[in-house]
Amino acid sequence: MCGIVGAVSQQNIVPILVQGLSRLEYRGYDSCGVAVYANGLQRARSTARVSELMDQIATTHLEGTTGIAHTRWATHGAPAVHNAHPHFSHGPGADAASRPGRIALVHNGIIENHDELRASLQAKGYVFQSQTDTEVIAHLVDSLYDGDVFEAVKAALGSLRGAYAIAVFCKDEPHRLIGARAGSPLILGVGPDHQAHYLASDAMALAGVTDQIVYLEEGDVVDIQLGKYWLVDKAFKPLTPAQRPVKTVHAHSGAAELGPYRHYMQKEIFEQPRAIADTLEGVNHIQPELFDGANASAARVFKEIDSVLILACGTSYYSGCAAKYWLESIAKIPTQVEVASEYRYRDSVPNPRTLVVTISQSGETADTLAALRHAQSLGTQHTLTICNVSTSAMVRECELAYITRAGVEIGVASTKAFTAQLAGLFLLTLALAQSRGLLSEAEEVRHIKAMRHLPAALQSVLALEPQVIAWAQDFAAKENALFLGRGLHYPIALEGALKLKEISYIHAEAYPAGELKHGPLALVTSAMPVVTVAPNDALLEKLKSNMHEVRARGGVLYVLADADSKIESAEGLHVIRMPENYGELSPMLHVVPLQLLAYHTACARGTDVDKPRNLAKSVTVE
């Protein structure tokens, strides 16, 4: 979602700001902008890509030693230049609309009480030039400014209700930059020899600039000046360096290079064998210690729990749905999976012996973090996260963690992060089974052997791409699709439908195949392709009956079948055979053709695969 970059330096920082925005493009955005101090407030904004913003900057020769930059994903106000960040204060005064005021500001998050603040500021003579909640903060800081922008920001924060990460500077104090966060991530980058300091919403934005990072905690405010910085906590109490230590973080910008691929999504689909190999690296034995946290022993925690609650959103939620089958069938532990955005808004019955498991690619997903905190507020002490970012808020706030090693994922539609999550969740299943005395030595050896074979098995599945492309040509002309699965593969059908709708804009739904007669069968015609995930498992014969129901109504089937499932191609029945039957781990293989189907269908329809409309990569606001 929205991205922030800011800097104070002795040199022109515009190239660094724009480079940072380029590295934040993967989060998703619909406008972007840069503001600097250059004998006053100056800015450039665009509703196109960062590359177009760069052309503006080159034309206007925008330069400055203090500045902020932003990629915006619209919440309040349409994607338009006047709504793009950075925002300037305007007023009060008769000529307020025609001249920028003192304050420049960028903001991630949502201010819930912006309407009442807007009315109050308009009554004081402030002129609004956008529909955003962000402009309210700029005017509010301006209204409280009395020669010290740090104090003005601190005073303004007390009036804000909602979530925010902000970066602010004032033209009257041009070598000073203020940052604050509550509910949205923000980091401080410490430059070499303190010659420059930076703010960003993501360490990747500062890759190649500095690897010295301070992670701001909830409620922190930071004051950055030339050669120095200091922080206060949510009570505005000064923080010592030990309380917010500088950490060395290697955010490799090279991981974001497209290479020979047409899109990042395609690249990331084909990176899955390596992502799984890296995620499982060093796993030679199943042991609780794989999930140890900084100050907690997984062996102790696993002995103290009697159930699992999984909290996640989107694709991560579907990985949790698949894990429920594993956890209950292999570890024999009752498991509940909740959509994180719904969980904290209903009355639930807390169990202090539950292990709360959060799943997030970024570790900053706002709804999942809020659900985690809600669970903790209900008395749940034992928490674990499956996450791809070791320095994220999710990892810092959970007792235990397993860090997947999928690498940077740029495409908004998650692919390799999903399969890496499944790998981590399967390991968690085995570790819990072992701690409960349900995993024999022979079973451990069998499972580890199967996991070690996953990268090779995934390579074989990726070789099916030409057959999937042939399916995609059919799908590109459709406007609706149905996905079916049973048991462990129903969540994979859900994920396949989500991928298709995310990037091709084809309406797609997924159902447990046994539910066909309970409603969805009414939709089936020759114009409605039906994708069926059909591994050779205990439910295959039941699934074949469901497939006959579709064909009897004139439906056209597209079936992912195992090599030994004896499902043959025929008129109205298209079959792609998977290379092998992979037992409990087959969801990790069957999802790959569905990813490729969505990708190639989107390519055939000419959509923006990596940046689908209306969507963002990292959802950091509710």
VEXDREN-2710 file (C-alpha; in Angstrom, 1 decimal):
% VEXDREN-2710
k/r/px/py/pz
1/MET/0.0/0.0/0.0
2/CYS/1.1/3.6/0.4
3/GLY/4.9/4.2/0.7
4/ILE/6.9/7.0/2.4
5/VAL/10.5/8.1/1.9
6/GLY/12.1/11.2/3.5
7/ALA/15.5/12.6/4.0
8/VAL/17.6/15.3/5.6
9/SER/21.1/15.7/4.1
10/GLN/23.8/18.2/3.1
11/GLN/23.4/17.0/-0.6
12/ASN/20.5/17.0/-3.0
13/ILE/18.3/14.2/-1.9
14/VAL/15.8/14.1/-4.7
15/PRO/17.5/11.2/-6.6
16/ILE/17.4/9.2/-3.3
17/LEU/13.7/10.0/-2.8
18/VAL/12.7/9.0/-6.3
19/GLN/14.8/5.8/-6.1
20/GLY/13.1/5.0/-2.9
21/LEU/9.7/5.4/-4.6
22/SER/10.7/3.1/-7.4
23/ARG/11.5/0.4/-4.8
24/LEU/8.2/0.9/-3.2
25/GLU/6.2/0.5/-6.4
26/TYR/5.6/-3.2/-5.6
27/ARG/3.3/-2.1/-2.7
28/GLY/0.7/-0.7/-5.2
29/TYR/-0.2/2.9/-5.8
30/ASP/-2.2/5.2/-8.0
31/SER/-0.3/8.5/-7.6
32/CYS/3.1/9.6/-6.4
33/GLY/4.9/12.8/-5.5
34/VAL/8.0/14.5/-4.1
35/ALA/8.3/17.7/-2.0
36/VAL/11.5/19.5/-1.0
37/TYR/12.6/22.7/0.6
38/ALA/14.1/25.0/-2.1
39/ASN/13.7/28.6/-1.0
40/GLY/10.2/27.5/0.1
41/LEU/8.0/24.5/-0.5
42/GLN/8.3/22.9/-4.0
43/ARG/6.8/19.7/-5.3
44/ALA/6.0/17.5/-8.2
45/ARG/3.1/15.1/-8.3
46/SER/1.7/12.6/-10.8
47/THR/-1.1/10.0/-11.3
48/ALA/1.1/8.0/-13.6
49/ARG/4.1/5.9/-12.7
50/VAL/7.2/6.9/-10.8
51/SER/9.0/7.1/-14.1
52/GLU/6.7/9.9/-15.3
53/LEU/7.4/11.7/-12.0
54/MET/11.1/11.5/-12.7
55/ASP/10.5/13.2/-16.1
56/GLN/8.7/16.0/-14.3
57/ILE/11.5/16.4/-11.9
58/ALA/14.1/16.5/-14.7
59/THR/12.1/19.1/-16.5
60/THR/11.6/21.4/-13.5
61/HIS/15.1/20.8/-12.0
62/LEU/13.6/20.1/-8.6
63/GLU/16.4/19.9/-6.0
64/GLY/16.6/20.2/-2.2
65/THR/18.5/18.9/0.8
66/THR/15.3/18.2/2.9
67/GLY/12.4/16.4/1.4
68/ILE/9.6/13.8/1.5
69/ALA/8.1/11.5/-1.2
70/HIS/5.1/9.2/-1.4
71/THR/3.3/6.6/-3.4
72/ARG/-0.5/6.8/-2.7
73/TRP/-3.2/4.2/-2.8
74/ALA/-6.5/6.1/-2.8
75/THR/-8.8/5.8/0.2
76/HIS/-10.3/9.3/0.7
77/GLY/-10.6/11.1/-2.7
78/ALA/-10.2/9.8/-6.2
79/PRO/-6.7/9.1/-7.7
80/ALA/-6.1/12.7/-8.9
81/VAL/-3.1/15.0/-8.8
82/HIS/-4.8/17.3/-6.3
83/ASN/-5.3/14.4/-4.0
84/ALA/-1.7/13.1/-4.4
85/HIS/0.8/13.5/-1.6
86/PRO/2.8/15.4/-0.5
87/HIS/0.2/17.9/0.9
88/PHE/1.0/21.5/1.8
89/SER/-0.9/23.6/4.4
90/HIS/-2.9/26.5/3.0
91/GLY/-4.0/29.3/5.3
92/PRO/-5.3/30.9/7.2
93/GLY/-5.7/34.1/5.3
94/ALA/-7.5/35.7/2.3
95/ASP/-4.8/34.5/-0.1
96/ALA/-4.4/31.0/1.4
97/ALA/-5.6/29.2/-1.7
98/SER/-3.0/30.7/-3.9
99/ARG/0.1/30.3/-1.7
100/PRO/1.5/27.2/0.1
101/GLY/1.8/27.5/3.8
102/ARG/4.6/26.3/6.0
103/ILE/4.0/22.6/6.3
104/ALA/4.7/19.7/3.9
105/LEU/3.4/16.3/4.9
106/VAL/2.9/12.7/3.6
107/HIS/0.8/10.1/5.4
108/ASN/0.1/6.4/5.3
109/GLY/-3.1/5.2/7.1
110/ILE/-6.6/6.6/7.7
111/ILE/-7.6/9.4/10.0
112/GLU/-11.1/8.5/11.3
113/ASN/-12.1/11.9/12.7
114/HIS/-11.0/13.9/9.6
115/ASP/-14.4/15.4/9.0
116/GLU/-14.7/17.1/12.4
117/LEU/-11.1/18.3/12.2
118/ARG/-11.7/19.6/8.7
119/ALA/-14.7/21.6/9.9
120/SER/-12.8/23.1/12.8
121/LEU/-9.8/24.1/10.6
122/GLN/-12.1/25.6/7.9
123/ALA/-13.6/27.7/10.6
124/LYS/-10.1/29.0/11.3
125/GLY/-9.6/30.0/7.7
126/TYR/-7.7/27.0/6.3
127/VAL/-8.4/26.2/2.7
128/PHE/-8.6/22.6/1.5
129/GLN/-7.5/21.7/-2.0
130/SER/-8.1/17.9/-1.8
131/GLN/-10.6/15.4/-0.5
132/THR/-8.0/13.5/1.5
133/ASP/-7.9/12.9/5.2
134/THR/-4.1/13.6/5.0
135/GLU/-4.5/17.3/4.2
136/VAL/-6.3/17.7/7.5
137/ILE/-3.0/16.7/9.3
138/ALA/-1.0/19.3/7.4
139/HIS/-3.3/22.1/8.3
140/LEU/-3.6/20.9/11.9
141/VAL/0.2/21.0/12.4
142/ASP/0.3/24.4/10.8
143/SER/-2.3/25.7/13.2
144/LEU/-0.3/24.5/16.2
145/TYR/3.1/25.7/14.9
146/ASP/4.9/28.2/17.1
147/GLY/8.5/28.0/15.9
148/ASP/9.1/24.3/16.7
149/VAL/7.7/21.8/14.2
150/PHE/8.5/18.8/16.5
151/GLU/6.3/20.3/19.2
152/ALA/3.6/21.1/16.7
153/VAL/3.5/17.5/15.5
154/LYS/3.4/16.2/19.0
155/ALA/0.5/18.5/19.8
156/ALA/-1.3/17.5/16.6
157/LEU/-1.0/13.8/17.3
158/GLY/-3.2/14.1/20.3
159/SER/-6.1/15.1/18.1
160/LEU/-5.8/12.3/15.6
161/ARG/-8.0/9.2/15.8
162/GLY/-7.1/6.4/13.5
163/ALA/-3.9/4.9/12.0
164/TYR/-0.9/6.8/10.6
165/ALA/2.7/7.0/9.7
166/ILE/3.7/10.6/8.8
167/ALA/6.7/12.5/7.6
168/VAL/6.6/16.3/8.0
169/PHE/8.9/19.3/7.4
170/CYS/8.4/23.0/7.8
171/LYS/9.8/25.7/5.4
172/ASP/10.8/27.8/8.5
173/GLU/13.1/24.9/9.8
174/PRO/14.4/23.5/6.5
175/HIS/16.9/21.0/7.9
176/ARG/14.5/19.2/10.2
177/LEU/12.2/16.3/9.4
178/ILE/9.7/14.8/11.8
179/GLY/8.3/11.3/11.7
180/ALA/5.6/9.6/13.7
181/ARG/3.7/6.2/13.6
182/ALA/0.7/4.6/15.2
183/GLY/-0.8/1.6/13.4
184/SER/1.3/2.0/10.2
185/PRO/5.0/1.0/9.9
186/LEU/7.8/3.6/9.7
187/ILE/11.5/3.2/10.0
188/LEU/14.5/5.5/10.6
189/GLY/17.5/5.1/8.4
190/VAL/20.8/6.2/9.8
191/GLY/23.2/7.5/7.2
192/PRO/27.0/6.9/7.2
193/ASP/28.8/9.2/9.7
194/HIS/25.4/10.8/10.4
195/GLN/25.8/13.0/7.3
196/ALA/22.2/12.2/6.3
197/HIS/19.2/10.5/7.9
198/TYR/16.1/9.0/6.4
199/LEU/12.5/7.9/7.0
200/ALA/10.8/5.2/5.1
201/SER/7.9/2.8/5.4
202/ASP/10.0/-0.1/4.2
203/ALA/13.7/-0.9/4.5
204/MET/13.8/-1.8/0.8
205/ALA/13.2/1.9/0.0
206/LEU/16.7/2.6/1.5
207/ALA/18.5/-0.3/-0.1
208/GLY/21.9/0.9/-1.3
209/VAL/21.6/4.1/0.7
210/THR/21.9/2.8/4.3
211/ASP/21.6/-0.6/6.0
212/GLN/21.5/1.0/9.5
213/ILE/17.8/0.8/10.5
214/VAL/15.9/1.8/13.6
215/TYR/12.4/0.3/13.8
216/LEU/10.0/2.8/15.3
217/GLU/7.5/1.3/17.8
218/GLU/3.8/2.1/18.2
219/GLY/3.4/5.8/19.1
220/ASP/7.1/6.8/18.5
221/VAL/8.0/10.3/17.2
222/VAL/11.4/11.0/15.7
223/ASP/13.1/14.3/15.1
224/ILE/15.7/14.2/12.4
225/GLN/18.2/17.0/11.9
226/LEU/21.6/17.3/10.2
227/GLY/24.0/15.1/12.0
228/LYS/21.6/13.9/14.7
229/TYR/18.2/12.5/15.6
230/TRP/16.2/11.7/18.7
231/LEU/13.1/9.8/19.6
232/VAL/10.3/9.9/22.1
233/ASP/7.7/7.2/22.9
234/LYS/3.9/7.5/22.8
235/ALA/4.0/9.3/26.2
236/PHE/6.6/11.7/24.6
237/LYS/9.2/10.4/27.0
238/PRO/12.8/10.5/25.5
239/LEU/14.1/7.1/24.4
240/THR/17.6/5.9/24.8
241/PRO/19.6/4.3/22.0
242/ALA/19.2/0.9/23.8
243/GLN/15.5/1.2/23.7
244/ARG/15.4/1.6/19.9
245/PRO/18.7/0.1/18.8
246/VAL/20.2/0.5/15.3
247/LYS/20.0/-2.8/13.4
248/THR/21.9/-3.8/10.3
249/VAL/19.3/-4.8/7.7
250/HIS/20.3/-6.0/4.3
251/ALA/17.4/-5.1/2.0
252/HIS/18.7/-6.4/-1.4
253/SER/17.3/-4.2/-4.2
254/GLY/18.7/-6.7/-6.7
255/ALA/15.9/-9.1/-5.7
256/ALA/13.5/-6.8/-7.3
257/GLU/15.1/-7.0/-10.8
258/LEU/12.8/-8.4/-13.4
259/GLY/15.4/-10.2/-15.4
260/PRO/14.3/-12.2/-18.5
261/TYR/10.7/-12.4/-17.4
262/ARG/7.7/-10.5/-18.8
263/HIS/6.2/-9.7/-15.4
264/TYR/7.3/-10.0/-11.8
265/MET/4.4/-12.4/-11.2
266/GLN/5.7/-14.8/-13.8
267/LYS/9.2/-14.5/-12.3
268/GLU/7.9/-15.2/-8.8
269/ILE/5.9/-18.3/-10.0
270/PHE/9.1/-19.7/-11.5
271/GLU/11.1/-18.8/-8.3
272/GLN/9.0/-21.2/-6.2
273/PRO/11.4/-24.2/-6.3
274/ARG/14.1/-21.9/-4.9
275/ALA/11.8/-20.2/-2.4
276/ILE/10.7/-23.6/-1.0
277/ALA/14.3/-24.9/-0.9
278/ASP/15.4/-21.7/1.0
279/THR/12.4/-21.9/3.3
280/LEU/13.3/-25.5/4.2
281/GLU/17.1/-24.9/4.3
282/GLY/18.6/-26.5/7.4
283/VAL/15.5/-28.5/8.3
284/ASN/17.0/-32.0/8.9
285/HIS/14.9/-33.0/11.8
286/ILE/11.5/-32.0/13.1
287/GLN/11.9/-30.1/16.4
288/PRO/10.0/-27.4/18.2
289/GLU/13.1/-25.2/18.2
290/LEU/12.4/-24.4/14.6
291/PHE/9.8/-22.0/15.9
292/ASP/11.6/-20.5/18.9
293/GLY/11.1/-16.7/19.4
294/ALA/13.6/-14.2/20.7
295/ASN/12.6/-14.8/24.3
296/ALA/10.3/-17.9/24.1
297/SER/10.8/-21.7/23.8
298/ALA/8.5/-23.4/21.3
299/ALA/9.0/-26.7/23.2
300/ARG/7.4/-25.1/26.3
301/VAL/4.6/-23.4/24.5
302/PHE/3.6/-26.4/22.5
303/LYS/3.2/-28.4/25.7
304/GLU/0.9/-25.7/27.1
305/ILE/-1.7/-25.5/24.2
306/ASP/-4.7/-27.6/23.3
307/SER/-6.0/-25.8/20.2
308/VAL/-4.9/-23.5/17.3
309/LEU/-6.5/-20.3/16.0
310/ILE/-5.2/-19.1/12.7
311/LEU/-5.7/-15.4/11.8
312/ALA/-5.0/-14.1/8.3
313/CYS/-6.3/-12.3/5.2
314/GLY/-6.6/-13.0/1.5
315/THR/-4.2/-15.5/0.1
316/SER/-2.7/-16.0/3.6
317/TYR/-6.1/-17.0/4.9
318/TYR/-6.3/-19.7/2.3
319/SER/-3.0/-21.1/3.3
320/GLY/-4.4/-21.2/6.9
321/CYS/-7.5/-23.1/5.6
322/ALA/-5.2/-25.7/4.0
323/ALA/-3.2/-26.0/7.2
324/LYS/-6.4/-26.7/9.2
325/TYR/-6.7/-30.0/7.4
326/TRP/-3.0/-30.9/8.2
327/LEU/-3.2/-29.8/11.8
328/GLU/-6.4/-31.8/12.6
329/SER/-5.5/-34.9/10.6
330/ILE/-1.8/-35.2/11.4
331/ALA/-1.3/-33.3/14.7
332/LYS/-4.9/-34.1/15.9
333/ILE/-5.3/-30.6/17.4
334/PRO/-8.5/-28.7/17.0
335/THR/-8.0/-25.8/14.7
336/GLN/-10.1/-22.7/13.8
337/VAL/-9.3/-20.4/10.9
338/GLU/-10.6/-16.8/11.0
339/VAL/-10.6/-13.9/8.5
340/ALA/-8.6/-11.4/10.5
341/SER/-10.6/-8.4/9.4
342/GLU/-13.8/-10.0/10.9
343/TYR/-12.4/-11.7/14.0
344/ARG/-12.0/-8.7/16.3
345/TYR/-15.5/-7.3/15.5
346/ARG/-17.4/-10.3/16.9
347/ASP/-17.8/-11.8/20.3
348/SER/-15.7/-14.9/20.6
349/VAL/-14.9/-17.3/23.4
350/PRO/-11.2/-17.0/24.3
351/ASN/-9.2/-20.0/25.4
352/PRO/-5.9/-19.2/27.2
353/ARG/-4.5/-22.6/26.0
354/THR/-4.9/-21.7/22.3
355/LEU/-2.0/-21.0/20.1
356/VAL/-2.8/-18.0/17.9
357/VAL/-1.1/-18.3/14.6
358/THR/-0.9/-15.3/12.3
359/ILE/0.1/-15.6/8.6
360/SER/1.3/-12.6/6.6
361/GLN/3.7/-12.0/3.7
362/SER/4.8/-8.6/4.9
363/GLY/4.2/-8.9/8.6
364/GLU/2.6/-5.5/8.5
365/THR/-1.0/-6.4/7.4
366/ALA/-3.1/-4.0/9.4
367/ASP/-6.1/-6.3/9.9
368/THR/-4.0/-9.3/11.0
369/LEU/-2.0/-7.2/13.4
370/ALA/-5.2/-5.8/14.9
371/ALA/-6.7/-9.3/15.2
372/LEU/-3.5/-10.5/16.9
373/ARG/-3.7/-7.6/19.4
374/HIS/-7.4/-8.3/20.0
375/ALA/-6.6/-12.0/20.7
376/GLN/-3.9/-10.9/23.2
377/SER/-6.3/-8.5/24.9
378/LEU/-8.7/-11.4/25.5
379/GLY/-6.0/-13.2/27.5
380/THR/-4.3/-15.3/24.8
381/GLN/-0.6/-15.5/25.6
382/HIS/0.7/-18.0/23.1
383/THR/1.3/-16.5/19.7
384/LEU/3.2/-17.6/16.6
385/THR/3.6/-16.0/13.2
386/ILE/4.5/-17.5/9.8
387/CYS/6.0/-14.5/8.0
388/ASN/8.3/-13.6/5.2
389/VAL/9.9/-10.5/6.9
390/SER/12.0/-11.2/10.0
391/THR/12.0/-7.5/11.0
392/SER/8.3/-6.9/10.7
393/ALA/5.8/-5.9/13.4
394/MET/4.2/-9.3/13.3
395/VAL/7.5/-11.1/14.2
396/ARG/8.3/-8.5/16.9
397/GLU/4.9/-8.9/18.5
398/CYS/4.5/-12.7/18.4
399/GLU/6.0/-15.0/21.0
400/LEU/7.2/-17.5/18.4
401/ALA/8.0/-17.3/14.6
402/TYR/8.9/-19.2/11.5
403/ILE/10.5/-17.0/8.8
404/THR/9.8/-18.1/5.3
405/ARG/12.5/-17.3/2.8
406/ALA/10.5/-16.5/-0.3
407/GLY/12.5/-13.4/-1.0
408/VAL/11.0/-10.1/-2.1
409/GLU/7.6/-10.5/-3.8
410/ILE/6.7/-7.6/-6.1
411/GLY/3.6/-8.8/-7.9
412/VAL/0.5/-7.8/-6.0
413/ALA/-1.0/-11.3/-6.5
414/SER/0.9/-13.5/-4.1
415/THR/2.5/-16.7/-5.5
416/LYS/5.8/-17.8/-4.0
417/ALA/4.9/-16.3/-0.6
418/PHE/1.8/-18.6/-0.6
419/THR/3.7/-21.8/-1.2
420/ALA/6.4/-20.8/1.3
421/GLN/3.6/-20.2/3.9
422/LEU/2.3/-23.7/3.2
423/ALA/5.8/-25.1/3.7
424/GLY/6.1/-23.3/7.1
425/LEU/2.6/-24.5/8.1
426/PHE/3.4/-28.1/7.3
427/LEU/6.5/-27.9/9.4
428/LEU/4.4/-26.5/12.2
429/THR/2.0/-29.4/11.8
430/LEU/4.8/-31.9/12.1
431/ALA/6.4/-30.1/15.1
432/LEU/3.0/-30.0/17.0
433/ALA/2.4/-33.7/16.1
434/GLN/5.8/-34.6/17.5
435/SER/5.3/-32.6/20.7
436/ARG/2.0/-34.5/21.2
437/GLY/3.6/-37.9/20.6
438/LEU/2.0/-38.4/17.3
439/LEU/5.0/-38.4/14.9
440/SER/7.0/-41.6/14.7
441/GLU/10.6/-41.6/13.6
442/ALA/9.6/-43.4/10.4
443/GLU/6.9/-40.8/9.7
444/GLU/9.4/-38.0/10.3
445/VAL/11.9/-39.5/7.9
446/ARG/9.1/-39.9/5.2
447/HIS/7.9/-36.3/5.6
448/ILE/11.3/-34.8/5.5
449/LYS/12.2/-36.8/2.3
450/ALA/9.0/-35.6/0.7
451/MET/9.7/-31.9/1.6
452/ARG/13.2/-32.2/0.3
453/HIS/11.8/-33.4/-3.1
454/LEU/9.4/-30.5/-3.3
455/PRO/11.7/-28.2/-5.4
456/ALA/12.2/-30.9/-8.0
457/ALA/8.5/-31.7/-8.1
458/LEU/7.7/-28.0/-8.5
459/GLN/10.1/-27.8/-11.5
460/SER/8.2/-30.6/-13.1
461/VAL/4.9/-28.9/-12.6
462/LEU/6.2/-25.6/-14.1
463/ALA/7.1/-27.6/-17.2
464/LEU/3.3/-27.9/-17.8
465/GLU/3.1/-24.2/-18.7
466/PRO/2.5/-24.7/-22.4
467/GLN/-0.6/-26.8/-21.6
468/VAL/-1.9/-24.1/-19.2
469/ILE/-1.4/-21.4/-21.9
470/ALA/-3.8/-23.4/-24.1
471/TRP/-6.4/-23.3/-21.4
472/ALA/-5.8/-19.6/-20.9
473/GLN/-6.7/-18.8/-24.4
474/ASP/-10.2/-20.3/-23.7
475/PHE/-10.5/-18.4/-20.4
476/ALA/-9.6/-15.0/-21.8
477/ALA/-12.9/-14.8/-23.6
478/LYS/-14.9/-15.7/-20.5
479/GLU/-16.4/-13.4/-17.9
480/ASN/-17.1/-16.1/-15.2
481/ALA/-15.5/-19.2/-13.9
482/LEU/-16.1/-21.8/-11.3
483/PHE/-13.4/-23.7/-9.3
484/LEU/-14.1/-26.9/-7.5
485/GLY/-12.1/-28.9/-4.9
486/ARG/-12.7/-31.3/-2.1
487/GLY/-11.1/-31.7/1.3
488/LEU/-7.5/-30.4/1.5
489/HIS/-7.8/-29.1/-2.1
490/TYR/-10.9/-26.9/-1.5
491/PRO/-8.6/-24.1/-0.2
492/ILE/-6.5/-24.5/-3.3
493/ALA/-9.6/-24.0/-5.5
494/LEU/-10.3/-20.8/-3.4
495/GLU/-6.8/-19.6/-4.1
496/GLY/-7.1/-20.4/-7.8
497/ALA/-10.3/-18.4/-8.1
498/LEU/-8.8/-15.5/-6.2
499/LYS/-5.8/-15.4/-8.5
500/LEU/-8.0/-15.3/-11.6
501/LYS/-10.2/-12.5/-10.4
502/GLU/-7.3/-10.5/-9.0
503/ILE/-5.4/-10.1/-12.2
504/SER/-7.7/-11.0/-15.1
505/TYR/-10.8/-9.3/-13.7
506/ILE/-12.9/-12.4/-14.5
507/HIS/-15.5/-13.1/-11.9
508/ALA/-14.5/-16.5/-10.3
509/GLU/-16.0/-18.4/-7.4
510/ALA/-14.8/-21.6/-5.6
511/TYR/-16.9/-24.2/-4.0
512/PRO/-16.4/-27.6/-2.3
513/ALA/-17.4/-29.9/-5.1
514/GLY/-20.0/-31.6/-2.9
515/GLU/-21.9/-28.3/-2.7
516/LEU/-22.6/-28.2/-6.4
517/LYS/-26.2/-29.5/-6.0
518/HIS/-26.8/-27.0/-3.2
519/GLY/-26.9/-24.0/-5.5
520/PRO/-23.8/-23.4/-7.8
521/LEU/-25.0/-26.0/-10.3
522/ALA/-27.6/-23.4/-11.4
523/LEU/-24.8/-21.3/-12.9
524/VAL/-23.3/-24.1/-15.0
525/THR/-23.6/-23.6/-18.8
526/SER/-21.2/-24.0/-21.7
527/ALA/-20.2/-20.4/-21.1
528/MET/-19.0/-21.2/-17.6
529/PRO/-15.6/-23.0/-17.5
530/VAL/-15.3/-25.2/-14.4
531/VAL/-11.8/-25.8/-13.1
532/THR/-11.5/-29.0/-11.0
533/VAL/-8.6/-29.9/-8.7
534/ALA/-8.6/-33.7/-8.8
535/PRO/-5.8/-35.4/-7.0
536/ASN/-5.9/-39.2/-6.7
537/ASP/-7.0/-39.3/-3.0
538/ALA/-9.8/-40.8/-1.0
539/LEU/-12.3/-38.2/-2.4
540/LEU/-11.6/-38.8/-6.1
541/GLU/-14.6/-41.0/-6.8
542/LYS/-16.9/-38.5/-5.1
543/LEU/-15.3/-35.7/-7.2
544/LYS/-15.8/-37.7/-10.4
545/SER/-19.5/-37.8/-9.6
546/ASN/-19.5/-34.0/-9.2
547/MET/-17.7/-33.7/-12.6
548/HIS/-20.5/-35.9/-14.2
549/GLU/-23.0/-33.4/-12.8
550/VAL/-21.2/-30.6/-14.6
551/ARG/-21.0/-32.4/-17.9
552/ALA/-24.6/-33.4/-17.8
553/ARG/-25.6/-29.7/-17.7
554/GLY/-23.4/-28.8/-20.7
555/GLY/-20.5/-27.5/-18.6
556/VAL/-16.9/-27.5/-19.8
557/LEU/-14.4/-29.0/-17.4
558/TYR/-10.7/-28.2/-17.0
559/VAL/-9.3/-30.8/-14.7
560/LEU/-5.9/-30.9/-12.9
561/ALA/-5.5/-34.7/-12.4
562/ASP/-2.8/-36.9/-11.0
563/ALA/-1.0/-39.2/-13.4
564/ASP/-2.8/-42.3/-12.0
565/SER/-6.3/-40.8/-11.6
566/LYS/-7.7/-42.4/-14.9
567/ILE/-9.5/-39.2/-16.0
568/GLU/-9.2/-39.0/-19.8
569/SER/-9.7/-36.0/-22.0
570/ALA/-12.9/-35.9/-24.1
571/GLU/-15.2/-33.3/-25.6
572/GLY/-16.0/-30.8/-22.9
573/LEU/-13.3/-32.3/-20.7
574/HIS/-9.8/-30.9/-20.8
575/VAL/-7.2/-32.7/-18.6
576/ILE/-3.7/-31.6/-17.5
577/ARG/-1.9/-34.5/-15.8
578/MET/0.3/-33.6/-12.8
579/PRO/3.7/-35.3/-12.8
580/GLU/3.1/-37.4/-9.7
581/ASN/0.8/-37.9/-6.7
582/TYR/2.2/-36.0/-3.8
583/GLY/0.0/-37.0/-0.9
584/GLU/-0.4/-34.5/1.9
585/LEU/1.9/-32.0/0.2
586/SER/-0.1/-32.0/-3.1
587/PRO/-1.7/-28.6/-2.5
588/MET/1.7/-27.0/-3.0
589/LEU/1.9/-28.5/-6.5
590/HIS/-1.7/-28.2/-7.6
591/VAL/-1.8/-24.5/-6.9
592/VAL/1.0/-23.8/-9.4
593/PRO/-1.0/-24.5/-12.6
594/LEU/-3.8/-22.3/-11.2
595/GLN/-1.3/-19.5/-10.7
596/LEU/-0.1/-19.9/-14.3
597/LEU/-3.7/-20.1/-15.6
598/ALA/-4.5/-16.7/-13.9
599/TYR/-1.2/-15.2/-15.2
600/HIS/-1.6/-16.3/-18.8
601/THR/-5.3/-15.4/-18.9
602/ALA/-4.5/-11.9/-17.7
603/CYS/-1.7/-11.6/-20.3
604/ALA/-4.2/-12.6/-23.0
605/ARG/-6.7/-10.0/-21.8
606/GLY/-4.0/-7.3/-21.6
607/THR/-4.4/-6.3/-17.9
608/ASP/-1.7/-4.9/-15.7
609/VAL/-0.6/-8.1/-14.2
610/ASP/1.8/-6.9/-11.5
611/LYS/-0.4/-3.9/-10.5
612/PRO/-4.0/-4.9/-10.9
613/ARG/-6.6/-2.1/-10.5
614/ASN/-7.7/-1.1/-7.1
615/LEU/-5.4/-3.5/-5.3
616/ALA/-2.2/-3.0/-3.2
617/LYS/0.5/-5.4/-2.2
618/SER/0.8/-4.6/1.5
619/VAL/-2.5/-3.7/3.1
620/THR/-1.4/-1.4/5.9
621/VAL/-4.8/0.3/6.5
622/GLU/-8.1/-1.2/7.6
END
